[in-house]
Structure formats: C-alpha cells, structure tokens
Amino acid sequence: MEIEGKFEKVEKIVIEKTRTLPPTLENIIKVAAILIGIYEILFIFNFNYTLYDLFSRMGIVIGPLKTTFQTKQGEAFVLAMILLITYLLYPIRKKEKYLKKVPLYDYLLAILGVVSALYLFFVYQRYAEFAEVYMTDVVFGLMAIILVLEATRRVLGWVLPLVVVVFLLYGINNIGFNWIRFTQQLYFDEGIFGTPFFVMTIYVFAFVFFGAFLLKIGISDYITEFMISLFGARPGGPAKSAVVSSGLMGTVSGSSVANVLTTGTFTIPLMKRAGYPPEVAGAVEPVASTGGQLMPPIMGAAAFIMAEFLGIPYNKLIIAAVLPALVYYSGVYLFIDLETKRLGLKGMPREKFAPLRYFIRKLYILLPIAVITVALIWGIPPHISAISSLGIAIWVAWISKDNIKGHEGLYVATVLVSTVLMFTGREVAIPVTILLVLLTLGLLALGFTKKFVEFNEKFYITLLFIFFIALTKYLGMRKEQILLMSGVMGIGFSLIVGYISKSEDGKLMYSATYESMIDAGKTSTSVMLAAASAGLIQGVLTMTGLVTKLGYRLIDLTAGNLWLLLLLTMVFSLILGMGVPTTANYIITSLVAAPAIYNAVLGLQSYSSPVPGFTTPIALLAAHFFVFYFGILADVTPPVALASYAGSALAGGDFWKTAMNAVKYALAGYIGPYIYFTHPEMFLITVQEWTLLTALHVLYNFGATLLVMYLLAISLTGWFQKNLRKEVRVIIGIIGLASATLHIIPIGLGVAGVVGLKLFGEKLRG
C-alpha cells in the first residue's frame, strides 16, 4: 500500500493529468488509438502490399489491398488522431475543475484538429502534382500549426511551444509576412510533417508499439523481478538490480520518467528496505532509467532522428553507441558499489525474492530482445525488426503461463527452432517448409497421445505461428515480409486464442493484447507532438537560413575555441532539456550547435575523414552524439530534473539532495561525451581500418575511460576500503579529471594511485 500511495503521488506531480472520460468518449479515444496502429501497420509499414502479395501467391487477387497513400498523407492521418486524443483527454489547465468534464470548446478544438490535419490528407495529391498553395490551404495550415502548439502545451507544458512561437515570429517576419510561403514550408513541405514527424511515424511508433506490449504482457515485470532475484541477496543488490533492469527496460521504453515509474515502483522500496537513504534510492533509479535511452539496441526516439539526419543506418548507430553505453552503466555501477560499501549495507535475505532457478527456467522470455538486437544489427529495417520481435514476444508470453498445461521445454524448443527458420532466406524455403510441417505433425501426434502436449491455448498459439511461417515460406515470401507479418499476425493470433480461452491466464492475455494496442496510440501522443513542434523549428531554420547564421555565431562567440564551444553546447543542451523533451532538444541542438562544432574541427584529419562506407564526416557524428547525450542527461540535471523528481517522490526523499546524488552517479554521462568526441575511434564505426594495433588502441581507450570513472567515484564517495581523508580525495579527483585526456602519463598516475590506495589505504583513512 505504501508503494501504491507513492506511485499515485508521483503520477499527480510528474505525469500530466488527464481527464476521466465517460464510456462514450473513452471508446472514441480507444478507436482513435487503435486506428493509429491500424493505419501505421497497413499503409506506413506497407502491410497491405504484403497481404496482397501473400494472397496473389495463393491465386487470390484482392485489388483494394494495393491502395496506397503518400507518406505525408499517412502522417496527416496519424496527426488527426493524435489531436483528437489530446483535446478530449488533456484539459486546458491541470486544475481539478477542468478534469471533470469535456467543455464545449474542447469538442470544437478536437473537431478542428481532425479537420485541419485531414485537410492535408485530401489535398496533398493535388499539391504534389501542381505545387500550388491557395488561401484555403493557408487557413487550414495556420489552423493546424496553432492546434499543434496548443496540444503540445497541454501534453508537454509551456516551454517547447513558447520556443516554437519565437521561431515562428522570427520566420514570418524574415520572409516579409508571406503567408503562402510560410504555409507551404511549415504545412506542406517541412514543419509539422518534416523529418522528425516522418521518423516518428515510420520508425519510432513501431518501438512504442513493441514497448507497450512488453509492459502489458509481463515481459517488463519478468526483467525487473529477475534482476532483483539475481542481485538482491548481494551487498547493494537492490540498487544494482535497479541499474541492470532499468537499463534493459530503458531500451524499449525510451522515456526516463516512464522508466522510473515502472521499474522504480519495485526497486526503490527494495533499496530503502536494504538500508539506502531515500535520497540515494531515489537517485539510483533515475540515473539508471535515463541511461536506457543511451543503451542499444533501442535508444529512444532521438536516436532514430539522428540516423535520418546523418544518413547513417540505425544498425550502425547502435554499434557506435555500444562503448559509450557500457561506460555509462559501468560508471553508475562503480558509484553504487562504493556508496554501498561506504554505507556498510548488506544483502537482503534470499527468501525475500523468488527463486533464481525460476527466472533461469524462464530465460526464454528475453528472446524478443535478442531477436530485435540481431535483426537490427543484421540490417533489417528498424520498424520491421520491432514488429517481428513483437510476434515472438506474444508467443513466449503465452507459453510462459504456468497455469496452462504443456511441456515448457518442448514449447521453448519449438519457438527457438521456428524463430531461426523464420529468419532464413528463400533459397532454403522448401526444406524449411518440410521441417515445419514435420514439427506440426509431431505436435499433433503428441497432442492426441496427451504426452507433453494438450489441446489448449499454448498448443493453438504455437500451431498458428508454425502454420503461418510454413505457409509463407512455401509461397516464397521475402524474409522482411515474413518478419513483418509475424508480428501483425501474432496480435491477431493472441486475440483469437485469448477470446476463445476459458482460463484466467488466457483472458488476461486477451485483455493485455487489446489494451496494448490502445496504450501504444495514447503513449505516442507526447513523442508525436514533440516531433511536430520541433519540426516547426527545423522548418523555420531552413526557410530563413538561420541554422547557418546561428552556427557561425556560436563559433564567433567562443572565438573558435573547441573546448569553450563544447562547454557552451553542453550548457545549452542541459538548459533546453529542462523544459523540452529529449527528441525536441536533440533536434534543436543538432541543427544549431552540432554544425558549429563540426565547423570548428573541420580542418583536423581525424575529424574530416568520413565514416567508413558513408559520406558523413566523423566530426558530424561525434558532434551529434555530444548533443544527444546532454539532451538526455537534462532529465537528471537540476533544477528541473523530471526523472530525479519522480525518483525523489517515490522514495519520499528531499528533491535537491536526490538530484545532486543523481548528477554524481551519472558523472560518466557528463564526462564521457568529451572523451568520445576527442577520441572518436570509441564509436567503433569511425575506425578506418581494423588492425591488431587499432584494436589494442580502442581497448586501451575503453579501459582508461573506465579508470577515469573509478577514480572519480573514489574521490566523490570518499571510500576505498575505508573512508579517505579529504586531501587524498582531492588528489584522486584531480588525477581522475586529468586522466580524462586518456594520456598515458595521467592514466599511469591513476593506476599508481589505485595501487597505492590498495597497499597503503590504512594510512590514508579519514
């Protein structure tokens, strides 16, 4: 009850309040949310063409499935549903009286929002052909811009809309109040439906969809409880489990605050029971949750936009992010380990946690995360990777139900074999089909003999998946088509089996599947609106040429000094991130500050060389990662620090102490970007040619960076086996900061310092 009460408190403080709607309006919201998913899958992910191809191979031609729409039309439809949801769900103000009913003006705004977005849907074909803008277009375009800004204010607060308004006023003044050009740029060409919103609808929504299912069907709970069981009995176990579980869940949630409110409801009370002060427990979870957006394979919405801006495939970017992410979480772990020892905390009794062997037996539940990682690295398009993993997630969720009978090992083996076969190419289609048919016959035989298999939900869901894979392989469908269909059909299979199920677990899976589709649409509201608003800024910057002017102005302001420019960019990113979501923050800073950083180092050979296989200069990649990191870290940086605020509320601790602890534990995130920028080979994909010497050099940089974090953790916690004297802490801290250059001399001093502490620690005690 204590946990639930605090969770409610955080929701009231941190999460934007929404109305409790009557059944009719609630159903309208559900329909709008589901329609987003249906449209995305059918026309944006091109599932309709995949279905057309499937039926055509079976000799059935269904012409309407070839219906197609322009990308901007799809974006307009999605925005129409987003605006409908926003104006019905989010009140004009957050006071209690506005939450009780939907006033007449919100009905009107909801209708105008749908109309202004769908107007583009219907006229875009004409615009694409003739590129002419009429006054009617101007009216609907301006209406859409205003309604997007108001919707953004309701969902995300005042800061982002105010920033956008400043840019819009500058833009219209700069072009001499030419409203036709203004509308053409910000409504038809870029602006609302620019690159950010395009990336949201094409890629990010698929991961929001995937994440919504993982939260509902129990996979996120498994991750959290598994990590707690794994680490809980060790000294500092609850805190260490928070780091690992939040890192894993952060890869699919993409939101620092949302991650705190999910995993934090379990981990923070456990940390407090283990003896951690509220200000420590409340800081560990936000730091770990914030890092989730830095952790491959799914790094939050901004990373997908980065891939689009840089022209580098997302599967390459996740490779570039590996070492920085490992450094971040290693740094957090080192701080927590030393803090735990300083506090003298012990592990919690093993009997307080579920047996570890249970979670090891259920390890296959993590198969969807393994699948999405392999698919992304393999080069499968991100949205298809997410949807294909969704199908596997649904399948393993069903077979993990202990109350539905069936030999677990047999079903797990079936899923593993079928998943591998699904990824095979068309050249082995016939042998794969035969193997899947034999597998089906074997399961049927076991079902009739009632050995290991019974005719129940596990059997039906497995049979449906195997039959689908066998059919598509036999028909010669492409791998990407099969992967996309597996996720979509998996949703249908789950709804069918859940609907006919008589068991409690079956009914719960049906509800979870249905509710996940609704939650995905509702959850996407914030990221979609942030992207639409940030797109307006991008549109103004390109329309007026301000993007180039601001970049050169930053260089002039810092007199071309790279370190001063990096420091100014860091401050700019952190301040902007205090009121602007990560996605919008990255878009603004990557358009303004990143080009300035790029120009400042353009003459240096190590930066001017392109990323191997691409035309993008290394300097631009490093600059984008630099602003990306600090935009995310704003979530734990005072004075706003929304993630820290959520953690302190859950822990019942002082906000400022919690936030300052969070900054300390996240130090690897603040110092790391400087190291990666000055040593771009740590991004791995920037290495021109891999040799033994190059590999050793990268390994040295990685190890040296970890040493830097260890030295700073010792200095700031004041602990190494025992409490250290202040002057010793200061010396270790100075060596740690100097070691951030990764130069061999300070690194050598750092190693000597650690050895010295090990040998003479007793004499250096405080």
TAHU-V44425 format. One record per helix or strand. SS is the DSSP state (h for helix, s for strand). FROM is the first residue (numbers start at 1). TO is the last residue. Records with the same first field share a line. If there is no record, write none. Layout:
SS->FROM-TO / FROM-TO
This chain:
h->2-13 / 23-44 / 47-57 / 63-66 / 71-89 / 96-98 / 104-130 / 135-156 / 158-174 / 179-189 / 191-193 / 195-216 / 219-231 / 237-253 / 256-273 / 278-294 / 301-310 / 314-320 / 322-343 / 350-352 / 356-361 / 363-378 / 382-399 / 408-422 / 426-449 / 457-474 / 479-500 / 504-544 / 546-557 / 562-577 / 582-600 / 605-608 / 618-636 / 642-651 / 655-665 / 667-678 / 680-683 / 692-717 / 726-739 / 744-764
s->610-610 / 617-617 / 719-719 / 723-724 / 765-765
